[in-house]
Amino acid sequence: MADTNIALNRTTSASSYVMPYASSRAVNGNLQPTSRWLCNTVPANMTVDLGATYVISAWTVRHMGAAGWRAPDYNMCDYMLQGSNNNSSWVTIDSVVNNLETIASRSVTCAYRYVKLNVTKGLRTNPQYASLMELEIYGHAPDASLSALSISSGALTPAFAPATLEYTAPKVPYGTTSVVVYAAAADPTSAIKVNDAEMTGGQSTVNLKAGINTINVLVTALDGVTAKTYTITVEREQGAVLSNLTISSGTLNPTFSSSNLNYTTQSVGYDTTSVTVTPTTNISGCTITVSGNTATSGQPSTVKLDNVGSNTINIVVTNGAASQTYTIAVVRASSPYLQSVTGFQNLDPAFTQTNLGVYTATVSNNTTSTKITPMAVDSNAQITVNGTVVVSGQKSQNIPIVVGNNSVQIIVTSASGGDQRIYNFIIVRTS
């Protein structure tokens, strides 16, 4: 619809006027010779309050010639149109110099509430007089609506309507890494941004991540204040992700989420030479390997822990060209076993490193003390004998022996921590 004269019958003011030719007569739509603004001092100006901020597309000055006065002698020569939104700070919108036209119409593009006609050179026949029949300002209210919105991936739901702001688009396969958004503003002077980037040529390309994507289409009217945001939600299929992951040795740290790829878990003892890992995906078409071996979604896979210390388990999920690797770091404790122990007489049963039962040694009555020499499988393991630290392969403190039963406890703690073994001995001194 064509813009209308938004200055018609609006409130006006002027730098001065000759009675009764007030500035209000120049916005009343009347072209009778007596219905004009007349000022006998130039420079001169008249201001129109449009009542609100409007988008201005054109302005027209109808000079005295429009009411039958001789043209161009009674047309004004030099003048300009200025705009403001606070009636204080003014911006020059357009200027006319050496005008000869009786009806001077000019196109502009701006948005203001107040407009001012500044006359710097008046009537051609008498430049010190400013006079005009009508000042017309053409425009419309700011509009931040779209007239069209679509997306390359398919039809929007619901169907587009300017007053509807939220839409969904069909789910796209993982291989679709971007979509094109097409939009047109109802008011061509409005600006459109898609996800904060200026739209050019009526379209914008938007990159998609796997999962839910929200596309914001921001329309801002020329006034810079009036705005609307349209949203399109597009889901891109997850390409190669797990929906769950567990391990037999304990809980994962951090708690599992599909987007987090790297985990640790509780340390396991030295004797734990394998764990089971259960990866699960809810995406059809995905294949899974655990430490290089094919795995079934939702089923446990056994993984050997060949290393004392850190073991990294790689879980690879593949879906076509998409692939992701989840990792679990499992620390297997170093050996907490004794390799040998000396200093006991007549030990029964004979010492073996894996026998954690009670051993018995018998000594004669004249044996009043002894020293024990424990040697760990891992020389860095920590050893205590009856609570006193002993270096692997070296003799312990002197252990007094009384008549009867005497308890000796050797505790071996793995150098890495997290595992230990306790060996108990009874030395029997005869009476």
N, C-alpha and C positions, 0 to 999 in steps of 0.2 A: 504494500500500500504506500502511495506517495506521501512524503512528509508534509505536514501542515504548518501553517504560520503559528508558531508557539509564542510569538511576542504579542499577538492580538489581544488587546484590552488588558495587558499586564501593567503592573505598577511601574511608573517611570520617575526619573528625576533629571534635572539638567543644570549645567553650570549657570545658566540664566535664560530668561526668555522675555519677549515683549508681549505684554498683555494684549489680548487674551490668548495668545498663541503658545500655550503651555506644551511641554513635550508629550503629555498624554494624548494630544490630538494627533500625534504622529504614529500611534499604534491602535487607532480605533477603527481602521478599515474604511474610513470615509475619505474620498478623494475630492470633496468640494474645496474650492480655493481657500475658504476660511478655516478648514480643518487641517492645520499644519503647525509645525514647530518653527518659531522664528526667534532668532537671537541676533542682537546687534553688536556683539563682541566676539571676535575670533582671535585666538583659538577658542573653541567652544565644544561642549560635549553633552550628550544625553545618555542616560543609563536606563536599561530595562532589566527588571527583576523577573526572570522567567518562572519563579515560584519553586523550582526544583532543578536539579542538574539534568540537562538534556543532551543528547547527541545531536550536534548541529551539522547539517549537510549543505546548507546554502544560505545566502543572505541577499536581500534586495533593498535598494534605496530607490524610492519613487520621488524624483525631483519635481520642482515646480512646473516643469514642462508637462507633467502628467495631468495637471489641472488646467492646462491651456495657456500658461505663461510662455513667453517666447523662449525657445530652446535654440542653442545651448546657453544663452545669456543668463537665464535664471536657474541654471543647474550648478550645483556646487562642484568645485574643482578638485581639491585634495582632501581626503579623509581616510580614516582607517577604522576597522572593527577590532575591538579588544574583548578579551574574556577573563572572567574571574569566578572562583567558587566561594570567595569570602568577601567580595565587594571592597577589597583592599589591595591585594596583589594582582596586578594586571599583566596579561600576556597579549601581545599583538597577534591577531589571527590572520588578518588580511589588510592590504593597503591599496588605495586607488589614487593615482596621480594624473592630473590634467584630464579629468573626466569630461566627456562630451555627450554621454548617454543620458537620456531622460529617465529611462528605467534601467538601472545598473544591477544586474543579477550575477552573482559569483558563487562558485562552489567552494566549500571548505569541508574539512573533517576535524571535528574537535568536540569536546564535551564541557559545558560550563553552565552555571546557573545565572550568572550576571553577564550581560553584554553591554559594551559602551561604544557609541559612535563618537569618535574624536575628529573634529573638523579643524584642519590647519590652514585651509584656504577656502573661503566661502564662495558666494555666487560669482560667476564669471563677470557679471556686470558691476558687482560691488563686493570684493573679496572680504570685507569686514562684516558682512552679514551671512549668517548661516540659516538656511531655511529648507525644509523638505516636507513632502506630503506624507510619506509613510516609510517607516523602517520595518521591514519584514524579516523575521528569522525563521528558517525552516528546519525542523528536526523532529525527533521522536524520543520517547523515554528509553533509557538504557535497557538492553535486553541481553541476558546471558544464556539464552536458550540455544539448543542445537535444533537445526531443521532436519538433520540426517545423521545417523550413526550406524556403522556396521563394522564387521571384522572379517578378515580373510578366512578364518577357520570354520565359518558357518553362520547360520541364522542365530540372532540373539533371542533370548527368552527373558521376559516377554518381548513381543514385537516392539520396535522402537516407537516411542511417543515422546514429544518434547518435554512433557511434564513428568515423565517417569525417569528416575535417576539411577536405578540399580538394575543390572542385567547379568546374565550368565551366558557363556558361550559353550559350545560342545567341547567335550574333553578331546585333547589332541594326543597323538602317540608320542612316545619318548623322542622319536627322531625329529619331531617338529620343534625346532629350537627358537622360532620367532613367529610372530603374527603381524599382520598389517592392520592398523586401525584407520578407518575412514570416517571423517566427520566434517560437517558443514555448519557454520553458525547461522542462526536465524538472522542476525544482524551482521553483515559483512565487515563492519568496523570492529567487531569483537575479536579478541585474541583467543587462541586455543593452545593449551599445553597438554601434552600426554606424558604422564609420569614426570612432570617438571621440565620437559623439553618442548620447545616451541614446535608446533606442527607446521609443516611447509607443504604447499601443494595439495592440501586437503587430506594428507595421509601421514602416518607415522609408523615406523617399524619398532616393535617392542620385543626384546629378548625374553625368553621364558626359562625359568628354572623348573626343575622337576618338582611336581606337586602343585599347590594352589598359587596362582598369580592374580593379583589385583591390579587392574589397569585403571588409573585415574585420568579422566578427561576433564580438565578444568577450563571453563569458559569464563572470560572476564570481559565485561562490557568496556566501552571506551572511557567511561568515567573512572575506571580503576577501582571501583568499589563494588558494583553489582557483579556477582559471580555465582556460578553453579558448578558443582562437580558431579559428573556422571561416572559411574564405576562399572567395569566389566570384569567378571571373575572367570578366569580360564584355568582349567586344570590340565597340566601336562603329566602324562603317565610317568610314574617313577620308573627309571630305567633299570637299575641293578642295585637293589637295596634289600637288606634283611628287615624283617618285621620283629624278629626276636633272636637272641643269642644267649646261650647258657653254657656253663662249664661245670664239670663234676667236682672240681676242687673248691668251689665256693662261689660267692657273688662277684660280679664284675664291678670294677671301679673305673670310671663313673658308672652310674646306672645306665643300662643299655638304652640307646635311642638310635633310630635308623640313620640319623645324620652324623652321629659320632662314630669315627672309624677306629679309634685306638683305645685299648683297655689294658688294665692290669687285674690280677686276681691275687688271692692269698697265696703266700709261699706254701709249697708242699714239702713233705718230708723226703729224706734221702731215698727211702724205700719206694716212694711213688715214682715209678718209671713210665707211667702213662696216665692220661686223663681222657675223658670223653667230652667232646664239644658238640652241641646241638644247635645248628643254624636253621632258621626258619625264614622263608620268604612267602609273601602272599601274592606275588606277581607271577602270573603264568608265563612260561617261556624262559624263566631264569634257570641257569645251571649254577651249581655250587661245587667248589673243591675246598677241602680242608687239608692243609699241608701237602697240596699237590694231588690228593686222592679224591676221586669223585664222591660226593656226599648227596644224601637225599634230604630234602627240606623236612624239618621236623623230626629227623632221626639222628641218634647219636653216632658220632664218628670217633674212633679211638686214635689218639695221637701219642706217639712215643716222646718221652722227655729224655733225650739222649745226653743232654748236658747237665752237669752239676753247675748251678748258677742259672743264668737267664736262658729261657727257651721261648722263641717267638713262634706263635701259631698263626699262620696266614689263612684267612677264609676269603676266597675270591668268589664274587658273585658276578655272573655275566649274563647279559641280555642283549643279544645281537652285537652291535658295536659298543654298547655301554658296558663298563666294567668298573667294579669297586673292590678294594681290598680292605677287609677288617682285620685287625691284629689284636692278639691277646698275648701279653707277656707273662709267662709263668716262671717263677723262681723256684728251682729245686734245691733244697738244702744240701750242703756238703756233708760228707760222712760223719756220723756221730759215734762210730764204732771204735772199740779197742781192737788193735791187731794182736797184741799180746800183753801179758802181765807176768812179772817175775817177782820173787820175794816170798811166795807162799810155799810151804812144804807139804808134800803129800796131798796135793789139791785133788778134790773129787767133786764132780767129774773133771776131766781134763778141760782146760779152758778152750772155748771157741768163741769167736766174736759175736755170733748171733744168739748164743745161749745167755738169756738174761735171768735164768733161775738162780737159786742160791748155791754158792760153792762152799765147800768145807775143806779146811786145812787143819792138820793135826801136828802139834809141836810138843816137844818134851817139856818136862817141868822146869828145866833149867833155862828155857828160852823166855826171856823177860821182855823182849822188844824185837821189832823188825822194821825194815824199810821196804816199801813196795815200789817197783819200777813199771809204770803203765806206759804203753806205747800205742798211740792212736793211729788208725788207718790214714787220717789226714793230720799231718804234723802241726797244722795250724789250729786244730780243734782245742777247745779249752777243757782241761781236766782238773777235777778236784778229788782229793782223797780225804775222806772224813771232813769235808768242808774247806780244806786247804788246797790252794792252787798248786798244781805240779806241772812242770813242763814235760811234754811228751818225750819219753825215752830217758828221763832223769828220775833219780830216786826221790821218794817222798820224804816227808818229815819222819822222825822216829815215832813209831807207833808202839806204845806200851802194851804188854800182853799180861793179863792176870790169869790166875787159875780159873779154868772154866771156859765159857764162850765169850769171844771178843768179836764185835761186829766191825767190819770195814766196808765202807760204801765208796765206790768210784763212780763219779758222774762225768760223762763226756758230752759236751755241747758242741754242735757243729759250728765251724768257724763263721758260716754265713748266718747263724742264728736260725731259729725256727724248728730245731730238732735236737733231741738229746736221748742218750741211753744211760740206764742206771744198772750197775753191776753190784751185787751184794755178795759178800764173803763172810764166813764165820771161821775164826781161828780158835781151835779148841786146844787149850794148854792142859796137859794132864796133871793130876795131883801127885 
